[in-house]
Amino acid sequence: MIKRLFFILYIVSFSLTAQDSIPKNKLELSFNSYIGYLVPAYPDAPKSNYALLNSIGFQWQTQGKDQWQQLYRFPKQGFEVFFGTYNNPTQLGYNIGIVPSLEWRGKKPNKNWRFKFGLGVSYFNKPFNLVSNPNNFYIGRHFTNMSITSIFWTKRLNKDLALTYGISSVHASDGHTALPNAGMNIFCGHVGLRFEKKREFKKVEIMPRPSENTFVIKAGIGFHEFGSTTKAIGGPRYPSYHLSGWYSIPKGNIHLWQAGMTLAYYTSFYDYIKSQEVYSTDLHVRSSTGVVFAGHEFVFGKFGFVSQLGVYFYNPFFIKQKKIEGEWNGFGEKLQAINTNRIGIMYYPFKKRNSLNNISRQLSLGAFIKANVGQADLFEYSIGYSF
């Protein structure tokens, strides 16, 4: 599954870069260090005095060939290769990651700050092992997803070199596809050197294009191990089935606002209900969930970055299970029974890049991580169509 995610992210990175492979574009290298604090996720978490991640960045500066690049203020696109250590080689070891990213500038040219977001994959050499490493509940398998969000500033040292400095958050987890999976959350400062020429960009006025409101239907299959973050380790990986429908409203040229509903069926819920005789009737119905959500999609060329904030209107098994296991008294469990969220990437293979946020009558392919509050629930692949 992680290999499939890596393939999807590789296609995203390659496609974005390939759009701008005109002769005057040149590779920009950067060397970066991130040092910060690994947030303890459970009482007996392995000790880590600090986290240190070093990276080499490979980026291409867009020139405005496509209109979305101008609307995103001529972003840089590329990827970073990370090597991380956690001051605990026995229990936490090290990780190597590759993270495709998109970086763009602030609206005001005289305020030289930038924002970067990346989503990729990582390999950890010391994941949880029941015998040799039983306390590393952060990471349950060698391969995980890895995401990074940064806000930073640049100071030009000469015409070819710039200093970067700022703050970042790094997250790594396997999306609950294997347990344990407390996940790593690292808050850090970072500094770097970037080989970057000062460039002037020619802006062309882009008139708002009429875009249609659309209705989107999406079918997905998710995978997870059944259990909480640190319990039921080593169980089977269950599929779940998801059907979503939402109304999509374009705003400006790069935004889409969403309002809709998702129905889901969990085979893991059904197996537990049947084996433990939790209910005597309507087993399949009670193995299902219902969610209403509001969402947003940034559209850039053939791709969209989607975030959805949801509320369960039907979630009987989760509540019943927590009561059976004596865990229903906590505020966190009650909040997880209400809130669920998704983030992910959508790809429109037949969409024209300069049609901006007009996704009418388009096929889409997607990859999503679903979480209850902040706890990962599953990883989902999807296919959809907008009418």
C-alpha positions in Angstrom: 0.0 0.0 0.0 2.8 2.4 0.9 4.5 1.6 -2.4 1.3 2.5 -4.2 1.2 5.8 -2.3 4.8 6.5 -3.3 3.9 5.8 -6.9 1.0 8.3 -6.8 3.2 11.0 -5.2 5.9 10.4 -7.7 3.4 10.9 -10.5 2.2 14.1 -8.8 5.8 15.5 -8.5 6.8 14.4 -12.0 3.7 15.8 -13.6 3.9 19.2 -11.9 7.6 19.5 -12.8 7.2 18.2 -16.4 4.6 21.0 -17.1 7.4 23.6 -16.7 10.3 21.8 -18.4 11.1 24.7 -20.6 14.8 25.4 -21.5 15.2 28.5 -19.2 14.1 26.5 -16.1 17.0 25.3 -14.0 17.3 23.0 -11.0 17.6 24.8 -7.6 19.3 22.9 -4.8 19.0 23.5 -1.1 20.5 22.1 2.1 18.4 22.2 5.2 18.5 21.3 8.9 15.4 20.8 11.0 15.8 20.5 14.8 13.0 20.2 17.2 10.9 18.4 19.8 9.2 15.0 19.4 5.9 15.3 21.2 5.5 12.3 23.6 2.3 10.5 22.5 1.8 8.1 25.4 3.1 7.7 29.0 6.0 5.2 28.4 7.1 6.6 25.0 10.8 6.1 24.2 12.9 9.1 25.4 14.0 11.7 22.8 15.8 14.8 23.8 15.6 16.2 20.3 14.8 15.3 16.7 17.3 16.3 14.0 16.3 16.0 10.3 18.7 17.0 7.5 17.5 17.3 3.9 18.6 18.0 0.3 16.0 19.8 -1.7 15.4 19.6 -5.5 13.1 22.3 -6.8 12.0 23.9 -10.0 10.8 27.5 -10.2 7.6 27.8 -12.3 7.6 30.6 -14.8 3.8 31.1 -15.2 3.5 28.8 -18.3 0.1 27.7 -16.9 -2.4 30.1 -15.4 -2.7 28.4 -12.1 1.1 29.0 -11.5 0.4 32.8 -11.7 -2.6 32.5 -9.4 -0.4 30.7 -6.8 2.2 33.5 -7.2 4.7 31.4 -9.2 5.3 28.5 -6.8 8.3 26.3 -6.6 7.7 22.5 -7.0 10.0 19.6 -6.4 10.9 17.3 -3.5 13.2 16.9 -0.5 15.2 13.8 0.6 15.3 13.6 4.4 17.5 11.8 6.9 16.3 12.0 10.5 17.7 10.9 13.9 16.0 11.1 17.3 18.7 10.9 20.0 17.6 7.3 20.7 19.2 4.9 18.2 18.1 1.8 20.0 14.4 2.4 20.2 13.7 5.2 17.6 16.6 4.7 15.2 16.6 6.8 12.0 14.4 7.4 9.0 14.9 8.2 5.4 12.1 10.0 3.5 11.3 11.5 0.2 8.6 14.3 0.2 7.2 16.0 -2.9 6.3 19.6 -2.1 4.8 22.8 -3.3 6.1 26.2 -2.1 4.6 29.6 -2.7 5.2 33.2 -1.7 3.1 35.7 0.4 0.9 38.2 -1.4 3.0 41.2 -0.6 6.4 41.2 -2.4 8.1 43.3 0.3 7.1 40.6 3.0 9.6 37.9 2.0 7.9 34.9 3.7 7.0 31.6 2.1 4.7 28.6 2.8 5.6 25.0 1.9 3.6 21.8 2.2 4.8 18.3 1.3 3.4 14.8 1.5 5.5 11.7 0.9 6.8 8.5 2.2 9.5 7.4 4.8 11.4 4.4 5.9 12.1 3.8 9.6 14.7 1.3 10.6 13.4 0.7 14.2 9.6 0.3 14.1 7.7 -1.5 16.8 8.7 -5.2 17.4 7.0 -7.2 20.1 10.3 -8.8 21.1 13.2 -6.4 20.3 11.4 -3.0 20.4 8.2 -3.3 22.3 7.9 0.4 23.4 8.0 2.2 20.1 4.3 2.7 19.7 5.0 5.7 17.5 5.8 3.7 14.4 4.3 0.2 13.7 5.9 -0.6 10.4 9.0 0.2 8.4 7.2 2.3 5.7 5.0 5.2 6.6 3.6 8.4 5.1 5.5 11.6 6.0 4.2 15.2 5.7 5.8 18.5 6.4 4.4 22.1 6.7 6.7 25.1 6.9 6.5 28.8 7.2 9.9 30.5 6.5 11.7 33.6 5.4 14.6 34.2 3.0 17.6 36.5 3.2 19.6 36.9 0.0 23.4 36.5 0.5 24.4 37.2 -3.1 22.8 36.9 -6.5 22.9 33.1 -6.5 22.6 32.1 -2.8 19.9 32.7 -0.2 19.6 31.8 3.5 16.3 30.4 4.7 15.0 30.2 8.3 11.6 29.4 9.8 9.4 26.9 11.7 8.0 23.6 10.6 5.9 20.7 11.7 6.6 17.1 10.6 4.2 14.2 10.9 4.9 10.5 10.2 2.4 7.6 10.6 1.1 4.6 8.6 -2.5 5.8 8.6 -3.7 3.1 11.0 -2.9 0.4 8.3 -0.7 -1.3 10.9 -0.7 -1.1 14.7 0.6 0.3 16.9 0.4 3.8 15.3 0.6 6.6 17.7 2.5 8.6 15.0 5.3 11.0 15.3 4.6 14.7 15.6 7.7 17.0 15.6 7.7 20.8 16.0 10.9 22.3 14.9 12.9 25.3 13.7 14.8 25.1 10.5 17.6 26.8 8.7 19.0 26.2 5.2 21.0 27.4 2.2 19.5 27.6 -1.2 21.1 28.1 -4.6 18.5 30.5 -5.9 18.8 33.2 -8.5 16.8 36.4 -8.1 14.0 36.3 -10.7 11.5 38.7 -12.1 8.1 37.3 -13.1 5.9 38.6 -15.8 2.3 38.7 -14.6 -0.6 38.5 -17.0 -4.0 39.6 -15.9 -6.3 36.6 -15.6 -10.0 37.3 -15.7 -12.3 35.1 -13.5 -13.6 32.3 -15.6 -17.2 31.1 -15.3 -17.2 27.8 -13.6 -20.1 25.5 -12.9 -21.4 24.3 -9.6 -21.0 20.5 -9.7 -22.2 17.4 -7.9 -19.4 14.9 -7.2 -19.8 11.2 -6.5 -16.8 9.3 -5.1 -16.4 5.6 -4.2 -13.5 4.4 -2.2 -11.9 1.5 -0.5 -10.0 1.9 2.8 -7.6 -0.3 4.8 -6.8 -0.4 8.5 -6.1 -2.7 11.4 -8.9 -2.9 13.9 -8.1 -1.5 17.3 -7.0 1.6 19.1 -3.5 3.2 18.7 -1.7 0.7 20.9 -4.1 -2.3 21.3 -4.9 -5.4 19.2 -1.4 -5.4 17.7 -0.8 -7.9 14.9 -4.3 -8.4 13.7 -5.5 -8.7 10.1 -5.8 -5.7 7.8 -9.5 -5.0 7.0 -11.1 -3.3 4.0 -13.8 -0.7 4.4 -16.1 0.7 1.7 -17.0 4.4 1.3 -19.5 6.3 -0.8 -19.5 10.1 -0.8 -21.5 12.7 -2.5 -21.0 16.4 -2.3 -21.9 19.7 -3.8 -18.9 21.6 -5.1 -19.0 25.4 -5.5 -16.1 27.2 -7.3 -14.7 30.4 -5.8 -12.3 32.6 -7.7 -10.1 30.5 -10.0 -8.4 28.0 -7.6 -10.8 27.3 -4.8 -13.7 24.8 -4.5 -16.0 24.7 -1.5 -17.7 21.4 -0.6 -20.8 20.3 1.4 -21.8 16.7 1.4 -22.2 13.3 3.0 -20.3 10.0 3.3 -21.7 6.5 4.1 -19.2 3.8 5.0 -19.2 0.1 5.8 -16.5 -1.5 7.9 -15.8 -5.2 7.6 -13.8 -5.0 10.9 -16.8 -3.7 12.8 -18.9 -6.6 11.4 -16.4 -9.3 12.4 -16.2 -7.9 15.9 -20.0 -7.5 16.3 -20.5 -11.1 15.0 -17.8 -12.8 17.0 -18.6 -11.0 20.3 -22.4 -11.1 19.7 -22.7 -7.3 20.4 -26.0 -7.1 18.5 -28.5 -9.7 17.5 -30.1 -7.9 14.6 -29.1 -5.4 11.9 -25.4 -6.4 12.0 -24.5 -4.9 8.7 -26.3 -1.6 9.3 -24.6 -1.3 12.7 -21.3 -1.9 11.0 -21.8 1.3 9.1 -21.2 5.0 9.7 -22.7 8.2 8.3 -21.0 11.6 8.1 -21.9 15.0 7.0 -19.0 17.3 6.1 -17.8 20.7 4.8 -14.6 20.8 2.7 -12.3 22.8 0.6 -10.1 21.9 -2.4 -7.2 23.9 -3.8 -7.0 23.2 -7.5 -3.6 23.4 -9.3 -3.6 22.1 -12.9 -4.8 18.5 -13.0 -4.5 18.1 -9.2 -6.4 19.2 -6.1 -5.5 19.2 -2.5 -8.7 18.3 -0.4 -9.5 18.8 3.3 -12.8 17.8 4.8 -14.2 18.4 8.3 -16.9 16.0 9.2 -19.5 15.2 11.9 -20.9 11.7 12.5 -24.7 11.5 12.4 -24.6 7.7 12.7 -21.8 5.9 14.5 -23.3 3.3 16.9 -20.6 0.7 17.0 -17.8 3.0 18.0 -19.8 4.1 21.1 -20.9 0.6 21.9 -17.3 -0.8 21.7 -15.9 2.0 23.9 -18.5 1.2 26.6 -17.8 -2.5 26.4 -14.1 -1.8 26.9 -14.7 0.7 29.7 -13.2 3.6 27.7 -16.3 5.8 27.2 -15.7 8.1 30.2 -12.8 10.0 28.5 -13.4 13.3 26.6 -11.2 12.2 23.8 -13.3 9.1 23.0 -16.5 11.1 23.0 -15.0 13.7 20.7 -13.8 10.9 18.3 -17.4 9.6 18.2 -18.4 12.9 16.8 -15.6 14.3 14.6 -13.9 12.8 11.6 -11.6 14.5 9.0 -10.0 13.7 5.6 -7.1 15.1 3.7 -5.9 13.9 0.4 -4.9 14.4 -3.2 -7.2 14.2 -6.2 -6.0 13.8 -9.8 -8.1 14.7 -12.8 -6.5 12.8 -15.7 -8.6 14.4 -18.5 -8.8 17.9 -17.2 -7.1 20.8 -19.0 -4.6 22.5 -16.8 -5.8 26.0 -17.8 -9.5 25.2 -17.1 -8.5 26.2 -13.5 -11.1 25.1 -11.0 -13.8 24.0 -13.5 -14.1 20.2 -12.7 -17.4 19.8 -14.5 -17.8 16.3 -16.1 -14.4 15.1 -15.0 -13.2 11.7 -13.8 -11.0 11.8 -10.6 -8.6 9.5 -8.8 -7.8 10.1 -5.2 -5.7 9.0 -2.2 -6.9 10.1 1.3 -6.0 9.7 5.0 -9.1 9.6 7.3 -8.8 10.5 11.0 -11.1 10.7 14.0 -10.1 14.0 15.6 -6.3 13.6 15.4 -6.1 9.8 15.4 -5.6 8.1 12.0 -8.4 5.7 11.1 -7.6 4.4 7.6 -6.0 5.0 4.2 -8.4 5.2 1.3 -8.1 5.0 -2.5 -11.0 6.4 -4.5 -12.5 7.0 -7.9 -15.0 9.7 -8.6 -16.9 11.7 -11.2 -18.2 15.3 -11.2 -21.5 16.1 -12.9 
